């Protein structure tokens, strides 16, 4: 099992989202991570603020919003409901950030606005820079409605293609990129041992280092929430007998942040 440590991980990695409107016009944004970057403007990473520029006919932007102009961004897949604020309002085509310290922070959630006069608009994803880095399959894109509620989610994973993700039918649409990675035995903050047995044909057990698991959520590879549990024991067993065979992402929300691991039901 491939694992990486969030605190020491420093490889440059990005995703690219492309919008194409009904007239064939295209625009794109890039968002990703590098330990040499900062939150805000880093011109060495091709970051330039376009907050004060009018929207083009088709326009994608990664947005930073302060408390006065806050849009939709909330912490940890909307789990806690806490809002994420930036120090200033910035719009970017490229947004390269430093790592955490933990998932669910301002660093690992990117809010994207898509504006178009000619819709429907198709959103494509190019994830080749995540291949083999432990982020693909655990991270997700969330399509929001006007009330900032998730109406569709897609898992971020590299399959060798540019993926058709969403079709938008509004002039303004919000998408949130939520980044997570798998944790391994040696460098995770929660497991005494890895979940077992894995693969499983039914029950799977967890042993946690401490009784600090606030919530457990299981997602399929399309990013759909298929199970969640609020009260999680330090020694927990789940029965997946009725789940369809396949790979699932288990997300653990703790007082130390958000952590995920991958299991297989067969």
C-alpha positions in Angstrom: 0.0 0.0 0.0 1.4 3.4 -1.0 1.4 6.0 1.7 2.7 9.5 2.2 3.1 11.8 5.1 1.2 15.1 4.9 3.8 16.9 7.1 6.8 15.9 4.9 5.2 15.7 1.5 6.7 18.3 -0.8 6.2 17.2 -4.5 4.7 19.7 -6.8 1.3 18.4 -8.0 -1.7 20.0 -9.7 -5.1 19.4 -11.3 -6.4 21.3 -14.3 -10.1 22.0 -14.9 -11.3 23.1 -18.4 -14.7 24.7 -19.2 -16.2 24.6 -22.7 -19.4 26.5 -23.5 -22.0 25.9 -26.1 -20.1 27.9 -28.7 -16.9 25.9 -28.2 -15.1 28.6 -26.3 -12.7 27.3 -23.6 -11.2 28.5 -20.4 -9.2 26.7 -17.6 -7.7 27.0 -14.1 -4.9 25.1 -12.4 -4.9 24.4 -8.6 -2.3 22.4 -6.7 0.4 22.2 -4.1 4.1 23.0 -3.5 5.9 23.5 -0.2 7.7 26.5 -1.7 4.4 28.4 -2.3 2.3 30.5 0.0 -1.4 31.4 0.4 -1.8 34.4 -1.8 0.1 35.6 -4.9 3.3 33.8 -5.9 4.3 35.1 -9.4 7.0 32.4 -9.7 4.1 29.9 -9.9 2.3 32.0 -12.5 -0.2 33.5 -10.0 -1.7 36.9 -10.9 -4.7 38.6 -9.2 -7.6 39.2 -11.6 -10.1 40.1 -8.9 -10.8 43.6 -10.2 -11.1 42.5 -13.9 -14.5 42.0 -15.4 -15.6 38.5 -16.3 -15.1 37.3 -19.8 -17.9 35.6 -21.8 -16.6 32.3 -20.4 -14.5 32.7 -17.2 -13.1 30.2 -14.6 -11.4 31.5 -11.5 -10.1 30.1 -8.2 -11.4 32.6 -5.6 -10.3 33.7 -2.2 -12.9 35.5 -0.2 -12.8 37.4 3.1 -15.6 37.5 5.6 -17.4 40.4 3.9 -17.6 38.7 0.5 -17.7 35.1 1.6 -19.2 32.7 -0.9 -19.6 29.0 -0.2 -16.4 27.6 1.1 -16.8 25.6 4.3 -14.5 23.2 6.2 -14.1 19.4 5.7 -16.7 18.6 3.0 -19.3 20.7 4.8 -19.0 18.4 7.8 -18.5 21.0 10.6 -20.2 23.9 8.8 -17.4 26.2 9.8 -16.7 28.8 7.1 -13.2 29.3 5.6 -12.1 32.9 5.2 -9.1 34.5 3.5 -7.3 37.7 4.5 -8.1 39.4 1.2 -10.2 38.9 -2.0 -8.2 37.4 -4.8 -9.1 35.7 -8.1 -6.6 33.4 -9.8 -6.2 31.3 -12.9 -3.3 29.4 -11.2 -3.4 28.8 -7.5 -0.5 26.8 -6.0 -0.6 26.4 -2.2 1.6 24.9 0.5 0.4 21.8 2.3 -1.8 21.7 5.5 -0.9 20.9 8.3 -4.1 18.9 8.1 -6.9 18.3 5.6 -10.0 20.4 6.0 -7.9 23.6 6.2 -7.9 26.6 4.0 -4.9 25.1 2.1 -6.7 21.9 0.9 -10.0 23.3 -0.2 -10.2 25.4 -3.4 -13.3 27.3 -4.4 -13.8 27.8 -8.1 -16.3 30.0 -9.9 -17.5 29.4 -13.5 -19.2 32.2 -15.3 -20.7 31.9 -18.8 -23.1 33.7 -21.1 -23.5 30.7 -23.3 -24.5 27.5 -21.5 -24.7 24.6 -21.1 -21.0 24.5 -20.1 -19.1 21.2 -19.8 -16.3 20.9 -17.2 -13.4 18.5 -18.0 -10.7 17.4 -15.6 -7.0 16.7 -16.4 -5.5 14.9 -13.4 -2.3 13.5 -14.9 -0.1 15.4 -12.4 -1.6 13.3 -9.5 -0.7 9.9 -10.9 0.9 7.8 -8.2 0.9 10.5 -5.6 -1.7 9.1 -3.2 -4.1 11.9 -3.7 -6.1 10.4 -6.6 -9.1 8.5 -5.5 -9.2 10.2 -2.1 -9.7 13.8 -3.4 -13.0 15.0 -4.9 -14.7 17.8 -6.8 -18.1 19.0 -5.5 -20.6 20.8 -7.6 -22.8 23.2 -5.6 -26.2 24.8 -6.1 -27.2 28.4 -5.3 -27.6 27.5 -1.6 -24.0 26.2 -1.4 -25.3 22.6 -1.1 -23.5 19.7 -2.8 -25.6 18.4 -5.7 -22.9 16.2 -7.4 -19.4 15.0 -6.6 -16.7 13.4 -8.7 -13.7 11.5 -7.4 -10.4 13.0 -8.6 -8.3 10.2 -10.0 -6.1 9.7 -13.1 -7.2 7.2 -15.7 -5.1 8.3 -18.6 -7.9 10.5 -20.1 -9.3 14.0 -19.8 -12.5 13.3 -18.0 -16.0 14.7 -18.6 -17.1 15.8 -15.1 -20.1 18.1 -15.0 -22.6 19.9 -17.2 -23.5 23.4 -16.0 -26.7 25.2 -16.8 -26.3 28.5 -14.9 -24.4 31.7 -15.6 -22.6 31.4 -12.2 -21.7 28.0 -10.7 -19.5 27.1 -7.8 -17.2 24.0 -7.7 -15.1 23.0 -4.7 -11.9 20.9 -5.0 -11.3 19.0 -1.7 -7.9 17.4 -1.4 -7.2 14.4 0.8 -4.7 11.5 0.7 -4.3 8.0 2.1 -2.6 7.5 5.4 -0.2 4.7 6.1 0.6 2.8 9.3 3.9 4.6 10.1 2.9 8.2 9.5 -0.8 8.4 10.3 -2.4 10.1 13.4 -5.2 7.7 14.1 -4.6 4.0 13.4 -2.9 1.5 15.7 -3.1 -0.9 12.8 -4.5 -0.7 9.3 -8.1 -1.7 8.8 -8.4 -5.5 8.5 -9.2 -7.7 6.6 -8.6 -5.6 3.5 -9.9 -6.7 1.0 -13.0 -7.9 2.8 -16.1 -9.8 1.9 -18.1 -8.5 4.8 -16.9 -7.1 8.1 -13.9 -4.9 8.5 -12.3 -3.8 11.8 -10.4 -0.7 12.9 -8.2 -0.1 15.9 -7.6 3.6 16.7 -4.9 5.2 18.8 -7.3 7.3 20.7 -11.0 7.8 21.1 -11.1 11.0 19.1 -12.9 9.9 15.9 -15.8 12.4 15.6 -17.3 11.0 12.4 -16.7 8.2 9.9 -17.9 8.5 6.3 -17.6 6.0 3.4 -17.6 7.3 -0.2 -17.6 5.3 -3.4 -15.2 6.2 -6.2 -17.8 8.6 -7.7 -17.6 10.7 -4.5 -21.0 9.6 -3.3 -21.6 9.3 0.5 -22.8 5.7 1.0 -22.5 5.4 4.7 -21.7 7.6 7.8 -21.5 7.1 11.5 -21.2 9.8 14.2 -20.4 7.7 17.3 -17.3 5.8 16.5 -15.7 3.4 19.0 -11.9 3.1 19.6 -12.3 -0.5 18.4 -14.8 -0.4 15.6 -16.2 -3.0 13.3 -18.3 -2.2 10.2 -20.4 -4.7 8.2 -20.1 -4.1 4.5 -21.9 -7.3 3.4 -24.6 -5.4 1.6 -22.2 -3.1 -0.2 -21.5 -3.7 -3.9 -18.1 -5.1 -4.7 -15.5 -2.4 -5.4 -13.2 0.2 -3.9 -14.4 2.6 -1.2 -12.8 5.6 0.5 -13.3 5.8 4.3 -12.9 9.3 5.7 -12.2 9.9 9.4 -12.9 13.3 10.9 -10.9 13.9 14.1 -9.7 16.7 16.3 -6.4 16.5 14.4 -8.0 16.9 10.9 -9.4 14.7 8.2 -7.8 11.4 7.2 -8.7 8.8 4.7 -7.9 5.2 3.7 -9.0 2.9 0.9 -10.7 -0.5 1.3 -11.9 -3.1 -1.2 -15.1 -5.0 -0.9 -15.1 -8.3 -2.8 
